[in-house]
Amino acid sequence: MTAVATLGSHCALQVLKGAHDEGLKTILVCEKRRERLYRRFPFIDRLILVDSFSEILDWNIQAELQSENAVMIPHGTLISQMSSDEIESITTPIFGNRWILRWESDRTMKEELMRKAGLRMPAPIDTPDDIDRAVIVKRQGAAGGKGYFIASSRKDYDEKRESLIRQGIISADELLYIQEYAAGVLAYLQFFYSPLNEDVEFFGTDQRHESDIEGLARIPAMEQMNGGVSEVPSFNVIGNSPLVLRESLLDGAYSMGERFVDAAKEAVPPGMNGPFCIEGVYDENAGFTSFEFSARIVAGTNIYMDGSPYYSLLYDRPISMGRRIAMEIKQAFESDRLDSVTT
């Protein structure tokens, strides 16, 4: 039987608990500073201790994982701490499509794939000189919202960028992406595509809580103007909460997920296998504008460790996204199709 491995961060607990519940061996590549935390959980069969996650690229650790017949589950920490070239060089089989993670990490490629999927998107702003409305400025890759900021003019952009550089949050040569700000109800739509069953499953929806931009709404405008907030409010993600969509919106959500899977198959074979997330806002007419996608499990699924409302309609037992991944790996292994779900 195969084993499931992941990095000790982000959503490792639900990934490994799900694998354990499916009878698979669990392996955690764990930074030594976090060992005490993860030793608390009995469903983790083995810890491989490292000083930093980049050590997963070492031949010895890759050999250890391969000796366990392990499948690596990628998540946001892998993307934020390693380049696309490094991820693609990992010799351990990776669940899903390792090459689509490059498309997630590059804003231009990300935008291209979203257009191919026919998703409605905010307008990109080519240069800071073109800022003539509210925009959101983002970093490349999976930064968890850290270093993002809102601007309304070139002057505003320059002042906030320089402030973040002084604080050491972004670097002076960092390439930033500018996008029209889309207003509405935040909704992060979580999906799973099974290449074994050739089916898109809608798993659930979450909202993200960001500090300190979220607390800004609780400060009266006068106090904000008089210096009651930091110069550049942060969008750093602190946690997630569940959101249940109106049932009339489900058909549209499924349609977006299916179009995204079809576009990914064409653009970056073998396509969008496994978990993914389409992220955006619903406007006053219940229209969805997508500003991001994540081509792997997202941390928002952690709120559904005991199963999501929508998966309760598909399965007669609690299924987390971590367990759904393990179910796919187990089915693939037992049917000798592991290469259909890994790259």
Residue, then its C-alpha position, 0 to 999 in steps of 0.5 A: m500500500t502507498a503512503v501519504a506525505t505532506l509538509g507540516s503546515h497549512c492543512a497537513l492535519q486534515v490531509l494526514k487524518g484523512a489518509h489515516d482514516e482510509g488506512l494509509k500510512t502518514i508521513l509528515v516532513c516537519e520543521k524542527r521548530r514545529e515538532r512539538l505541535y505535530r507530536r500531539f496527533p497520533f494519526i501521524d505515523r512518521l515525522i521526517l525532521v528538517d531545519s527548513f522545508s527546502e530540504i525536501l529537495d535533498w536526495n536523501i529525503q526523496a529516497e526516504l519518501q520513495s522507500e515508503n512508496a509515498v505520494m506527496i500532497p502539495h499545498g500553499t506552503l510548498i508553493s510559497q517556499m519553493s520555485s516552480d522549477e524546484i517543485e517540478s524537480i521533486t522525484t516523489p510522485i505528487f498528487g494532482n498536476r505539479w505543472i499546473l502549480r506554475w500557472e498558479s504561481d505566475r499571475t500572467m499565466k493564471e489570468e490566461l487560464m482563467r480566461k480560457a475557462g470563461l471566468r468573469m474577471p476584474a480588469p488587469i491594470d498594466t502599469p501603475d500609471d494606468i490606475d484610475r479607480a480602486v485597485i488591489v495590488k498583489r504579490q506573485g505566488a501563494a503569499g496568503g495576502k501578506g503584502y497586498f494593498i489597495a490603491s486609487s492612484r499612481k501616487d497612492y500606489d507609490e507611497k504604499r509600495e515604498s512603505l511596504i519596502r521599508q517594512g521589509i514586507i516586499s522587496a524593491d525589485e519584486l514584481l507586483y500584479i495590479q488588478e481592478y478591485a472587485a466589490g461583493v461578498l467574498a466566496y472561495l469555491q472549493f472543488f475536487y476533480s476525479p480523473l478516475n471517475e471523470d467527475v467534478e465535485f463541489f465540496g464547499t465554500d469559505q470566507r477568509h478573515e484578513s488582518d488588519i484590513e478586516g478590523l478597519a471597518r470597525i474604526p469610524a472614518m474620523e479616527q481613520m483619517n486622524g491616524g487611527v490605523s496603520e499606514v498600509p493595512s495588511f491582508n494577511v489571512i488569519g483564519n477561515s469561516p464557512l459559507v453556505l451558498r443559496e441553492s440557486l447558485l449551485d448550478g453556476a458554481y458547478s459550471m465554473g468548476e467544469r469549465f475550469v477543468d476543461a480549460a486546464k486539460e487543454a492548457v496544461p495536461p493532464g489538467m486540474n486533477g484533485p482539489f482546487c479553488i475558484e476565488g472571487v466575489y458575488d455582486e448584488n445580482a448574484g453574479f460571480t467575479s473570479f480574481e484567483f484560483s488555487a490549483r491544489i487544496v486550500a486552507g479554507t477546507n480546514i473548516y470542514m474536517d468533519g465533512s462539508p454540507y455539500y459532501s454530506l449530499l454525495y457521501d453517507r459518511p463525513i468526508s474532509m478534503g483530506r480524506r477525499i484525496a486519500m480515497e482517490i489515491k487508495q482507489a487509484f492504487e487498488s486499480d493500478r492507476l496511480d499514475s492517473v492521479t499523480t505526476 
